[in-house]
Amino acid sequence: MGKIGVFDSGMGGLNILQAIRGIMPEYAYCYLGDNARVPYGNRSFETVYQFTRECIYSLLVKDCPLVIMACNTSSAKALRAIQQNDLQRWQSELAPNGPTLKVLGVLRPTTEIAGQLTHSGHLGLLATRGTVESDSYRIEIERFFPQVTLHQQACPLWVPLIEEGRIKGPLTEMAVKECIDTLCNRAPTMDAVILGCTHFPLLTSVIRHHLPPHVQIIEQGPLVAQALQHYLHRHPDIESSLDQSGTCTYLTTEDPLRFNRNASLFIQASINSQQFHLMIPNP
């Protein structure tokens, strides 16, 4: 029986994990944060693909046949390449007799309902530079809702600030205000904004302070959790292969004590993480 793996470049994926466990606490989970190399948002496509590939492969080896890529940058830059170029080979190598290995991202659960999130037809997106440069959100939303216009704003300083625990204070206020003002000036008719990075919900109160009152803030955690629940209902073969012990293991590529301390910003529970050395797949 396998676990559900949840991967993020750092701590932000804990928001996704918490939302998933909130509605599906019965499954066993394994969280992997690549904290030693965070942030991914300002790195090249090739580097994000390499880093993500190593993390996903490591979770598959750790008996996680279903992995949630809880990182928007990785979902935007590496998910499709891994699904098309790597998964079939890894299936033959790691699980030739089943279960079927699956890797899912966080963009689709958001983009496939984007038209329901706006009345004006104008949506905002706050994300890392890598996610914005990939243009993945616009492409996906246009596929489902061609009448919706997406206005994207890169926020390159937000993830480093959050990873350092600086979710309030003058520097954080200034960094958030600058991005929000730029987005609002460019998209005065938007009525909802997507937090397109799993770290960003920690800044919700600061974002709310600088956004116009009528603009709704869309967080991804509940959307991803509901999408995963529906996915398992539609794929009973995958659901039946999952461990239902209700446990959760936390892995980090950096200092576990630091990870444990900072995790309290994301989840209301003390955790005991383990340092993990990534497994490098064949080219």
N, C-alpha and C positions, 0 to 999 in steps of 0.2 A: 504494500500500500504506500502511496506517495503523498508528499506534502504539496501544498500550494506555495510556490516561491513568489516572493515580492522583492523586486530589485529597484534600487534608486541610486543615483550618483552620491547621495549623502543621506540626510535625515528626513527630507521632505516626504519620501514615500511612506513614512510612518503615519502620515495623515490618511493615505489610501488604505494602509493595513488596518488602521483603527476603524475606518468606515466599513471595510469588508467584514472584519470580525464582529462588528456591531450587529450585523444582520445574519452572519453565518459563523457563529462561534464554535460550531461543532467540529470544524475541520482543523487539521494540523497545518501550521504555517512555518515558513522559514524566511526571515527577512535578511537581505544582504545590502549593506550600505558601502559604497566604494568611497569612503570618507578620505582615504589617502590621496585621491585624485580629484576630489570635488573642487571647484564646479566644472561641469561639462559644458556649460552654456556658451563659453567663449572659445571653445576648441573647434578644430576643423572637422569636417565630415569624416575624414579617414580616421582621425584619432578617436572620435566618439564611437565609430563603428568598432574599432579595435578594442576599446575599453569595454563597451557594452557586450561584445561578443565573448570576451573572457568571463564577464560576470554571469551572463546567461548560461554559458557552458558549465560553469562551476555549480550553479544551482541545479542544472539537469543531472550532473554527476552526483549531487547530494540528494538524489531521490525526490526531485521536484519535477514531475512530468508536466505540470502546468505552471507557467511562470507569468506573472503580471509585471510588465515593464512600467513601473510606477514613476517614470521619469519622462517628462515631456520632450526634452532634448533628444534622449535616446529613441523615444517613440517616433519622433519626427525624422531623425537622421539615420537610424540603424534598424528599426523594426522590419521594414519591408525587405531589406537586404538579408537579414538573418532568416526570415521566413522563406525567402526564395533560394538563398545560396547555401545555407548551413543546416537547416533543420532536418532535411531528408538524410544527409550524411550522418548527422548526430543520431538520428533514429536508428540507422543501421549499426552504428558503433555502440550506442549505449542501451538501446532497448529493441533489438531486432524482433523480439516476439511480443512487443507491446509493453506498457500502454503507449498510446499515441502521444508524442511530445507536442505540446502547444505553447506558443508564446503570444501573449496579447498585450496591446498597448493601452494608453489612456486617451488618445485623441478621438477614436471612433465613438466611445460612449458620450462624448461631449458634442462632437460635430453632427452626429446623426439626429440630435434633437435641437440643434441651434435655432431652427426656425420657430420653435416654441418658446424661445427665451426672449424674443424681442417683438414689440408691437410696431416700432418705427421702421424696422428693417435694417437698423444699423447697430452692429455689435462691436464692442471693443475687446481687445485681447492684450493682456499684460503677460509677458513671457520673457524667457532668456533670449539673448541675441541669437543663439543657435536655432532656437525654435522659430523665431521670426524670420531669419534668413532662409530657413528651409521652405517657408511658405506653405507648409503642410496643412495648417488650419484653414487657410483660405481655399486651397484646392479641395479639401474634403467638404467644407461647408458649401462651396459652389456646386459640388456634385449633388448634394442633397437638397440645397435650398438656393438656387441661382438668383433668387430675388433678394437675398440677404447680402449686405455689404459688410465686410470685416475690416476694422481699423486696428492695425497691429502696432504695439509699442514695446520695444526692447527695454529691459530693465537690468542692465548688466551688474549693478552693484548690490542688488537685493539679496541674492543667494549668499554671497560672501558675508554680508552683514548678519543674515539669519544663522548661518553656520557658526558664527562667532557669538551667537546669543544676543545680538544687539537688535532686538525687535522694537525698541523704543529709544528715544533720545534725539538730540538735535541733528546728528548726521543722518539717522534713519528718516526723520521727518523731512529733511531736505532732499534726500534721494527719492523718496516716495512722491513728494510734492512736484518735483521737476518732471517726473514721468507722467503723472496724472494730468498736470497742466498741459503738457505737450499733446497728450492724447485728446483731452477735452477740446483744445483749440482746433485740432484737426478734425474732430468728429462731434460737433455740437449737438447733433440730433440722436446720438446713441442713447439707448435706454437700458443697456445691460453690458456688463464687462465680465469676460471670462478670466479667471486666474489660471493662466496656462502654465503654471509651474507648481508642483506639489509643495514647495516651500512657502509659497506666497500667502496661504491662509493665516500664517502666523502674523502677518501684517494687516489683517483685515480691518482692525480698528483704526489703524493709521490711514489705510486706503479710504475707508469710509469717511474719515474726517475731511479728506481733500476732494472726494467725488461730489458732484451735485446730488442732492437728496433723492432725486427720482431715478437715479441709475442703480439698477440691481446688480449685486455682486454674485457671480456664479462660481461656486467651489466644485471641484471635480470629485472629491471623495465619495459622496452619496451616489453620484452618477455612475462611477466605475463599479461601486459595490452592487448596485442594482443590475447593471449590465452583466456582471459576472454571475450573479444569482440566476438570471434568465438564461445565460449561456449554459450553465450546468444543468438546468432543467431541460434544455434542448438537446443536451449531449449526455444522456444517462450512462453511456459507456465510459466517458471520462470521469463523471461523478462517482461511479462505482469503484474506480481505481484509487480513490483518495482516502487517506487515513482520516478517521473521524475521532481522534483522541483529544481534540480541543487544545493541543499544545502549541507553543510558539517558540521558535529558536531565533536568536538575533546574532548576526554575524557582521563584522566590520573589518575593513582592510586597514584600519588605523588603530589607535589606542582604545581599547574597550572601556577603560575607565572614563575617558572623555566622552565616548559615545553614550555610556550609561547616564552621565550627568546631563548632557544636552538633550537626551531623549525626553526628559521630563517637560521640555517645552512643547512637545508634540503629543505625548500620551500621558494620561493621568495614572501612571503605574511605574513602580521601580522595576528595572530590568537588569539582567545579568548577561551581557553580550560576550561573545568570544572573538578574539582576533582570528582572521581567516586569510590564508594565503591562496590567491586565485590560481585556478588550474588553466593552463594555456592550451587551447585547442590547436589541432594541426591546421596549417594554412588552408 
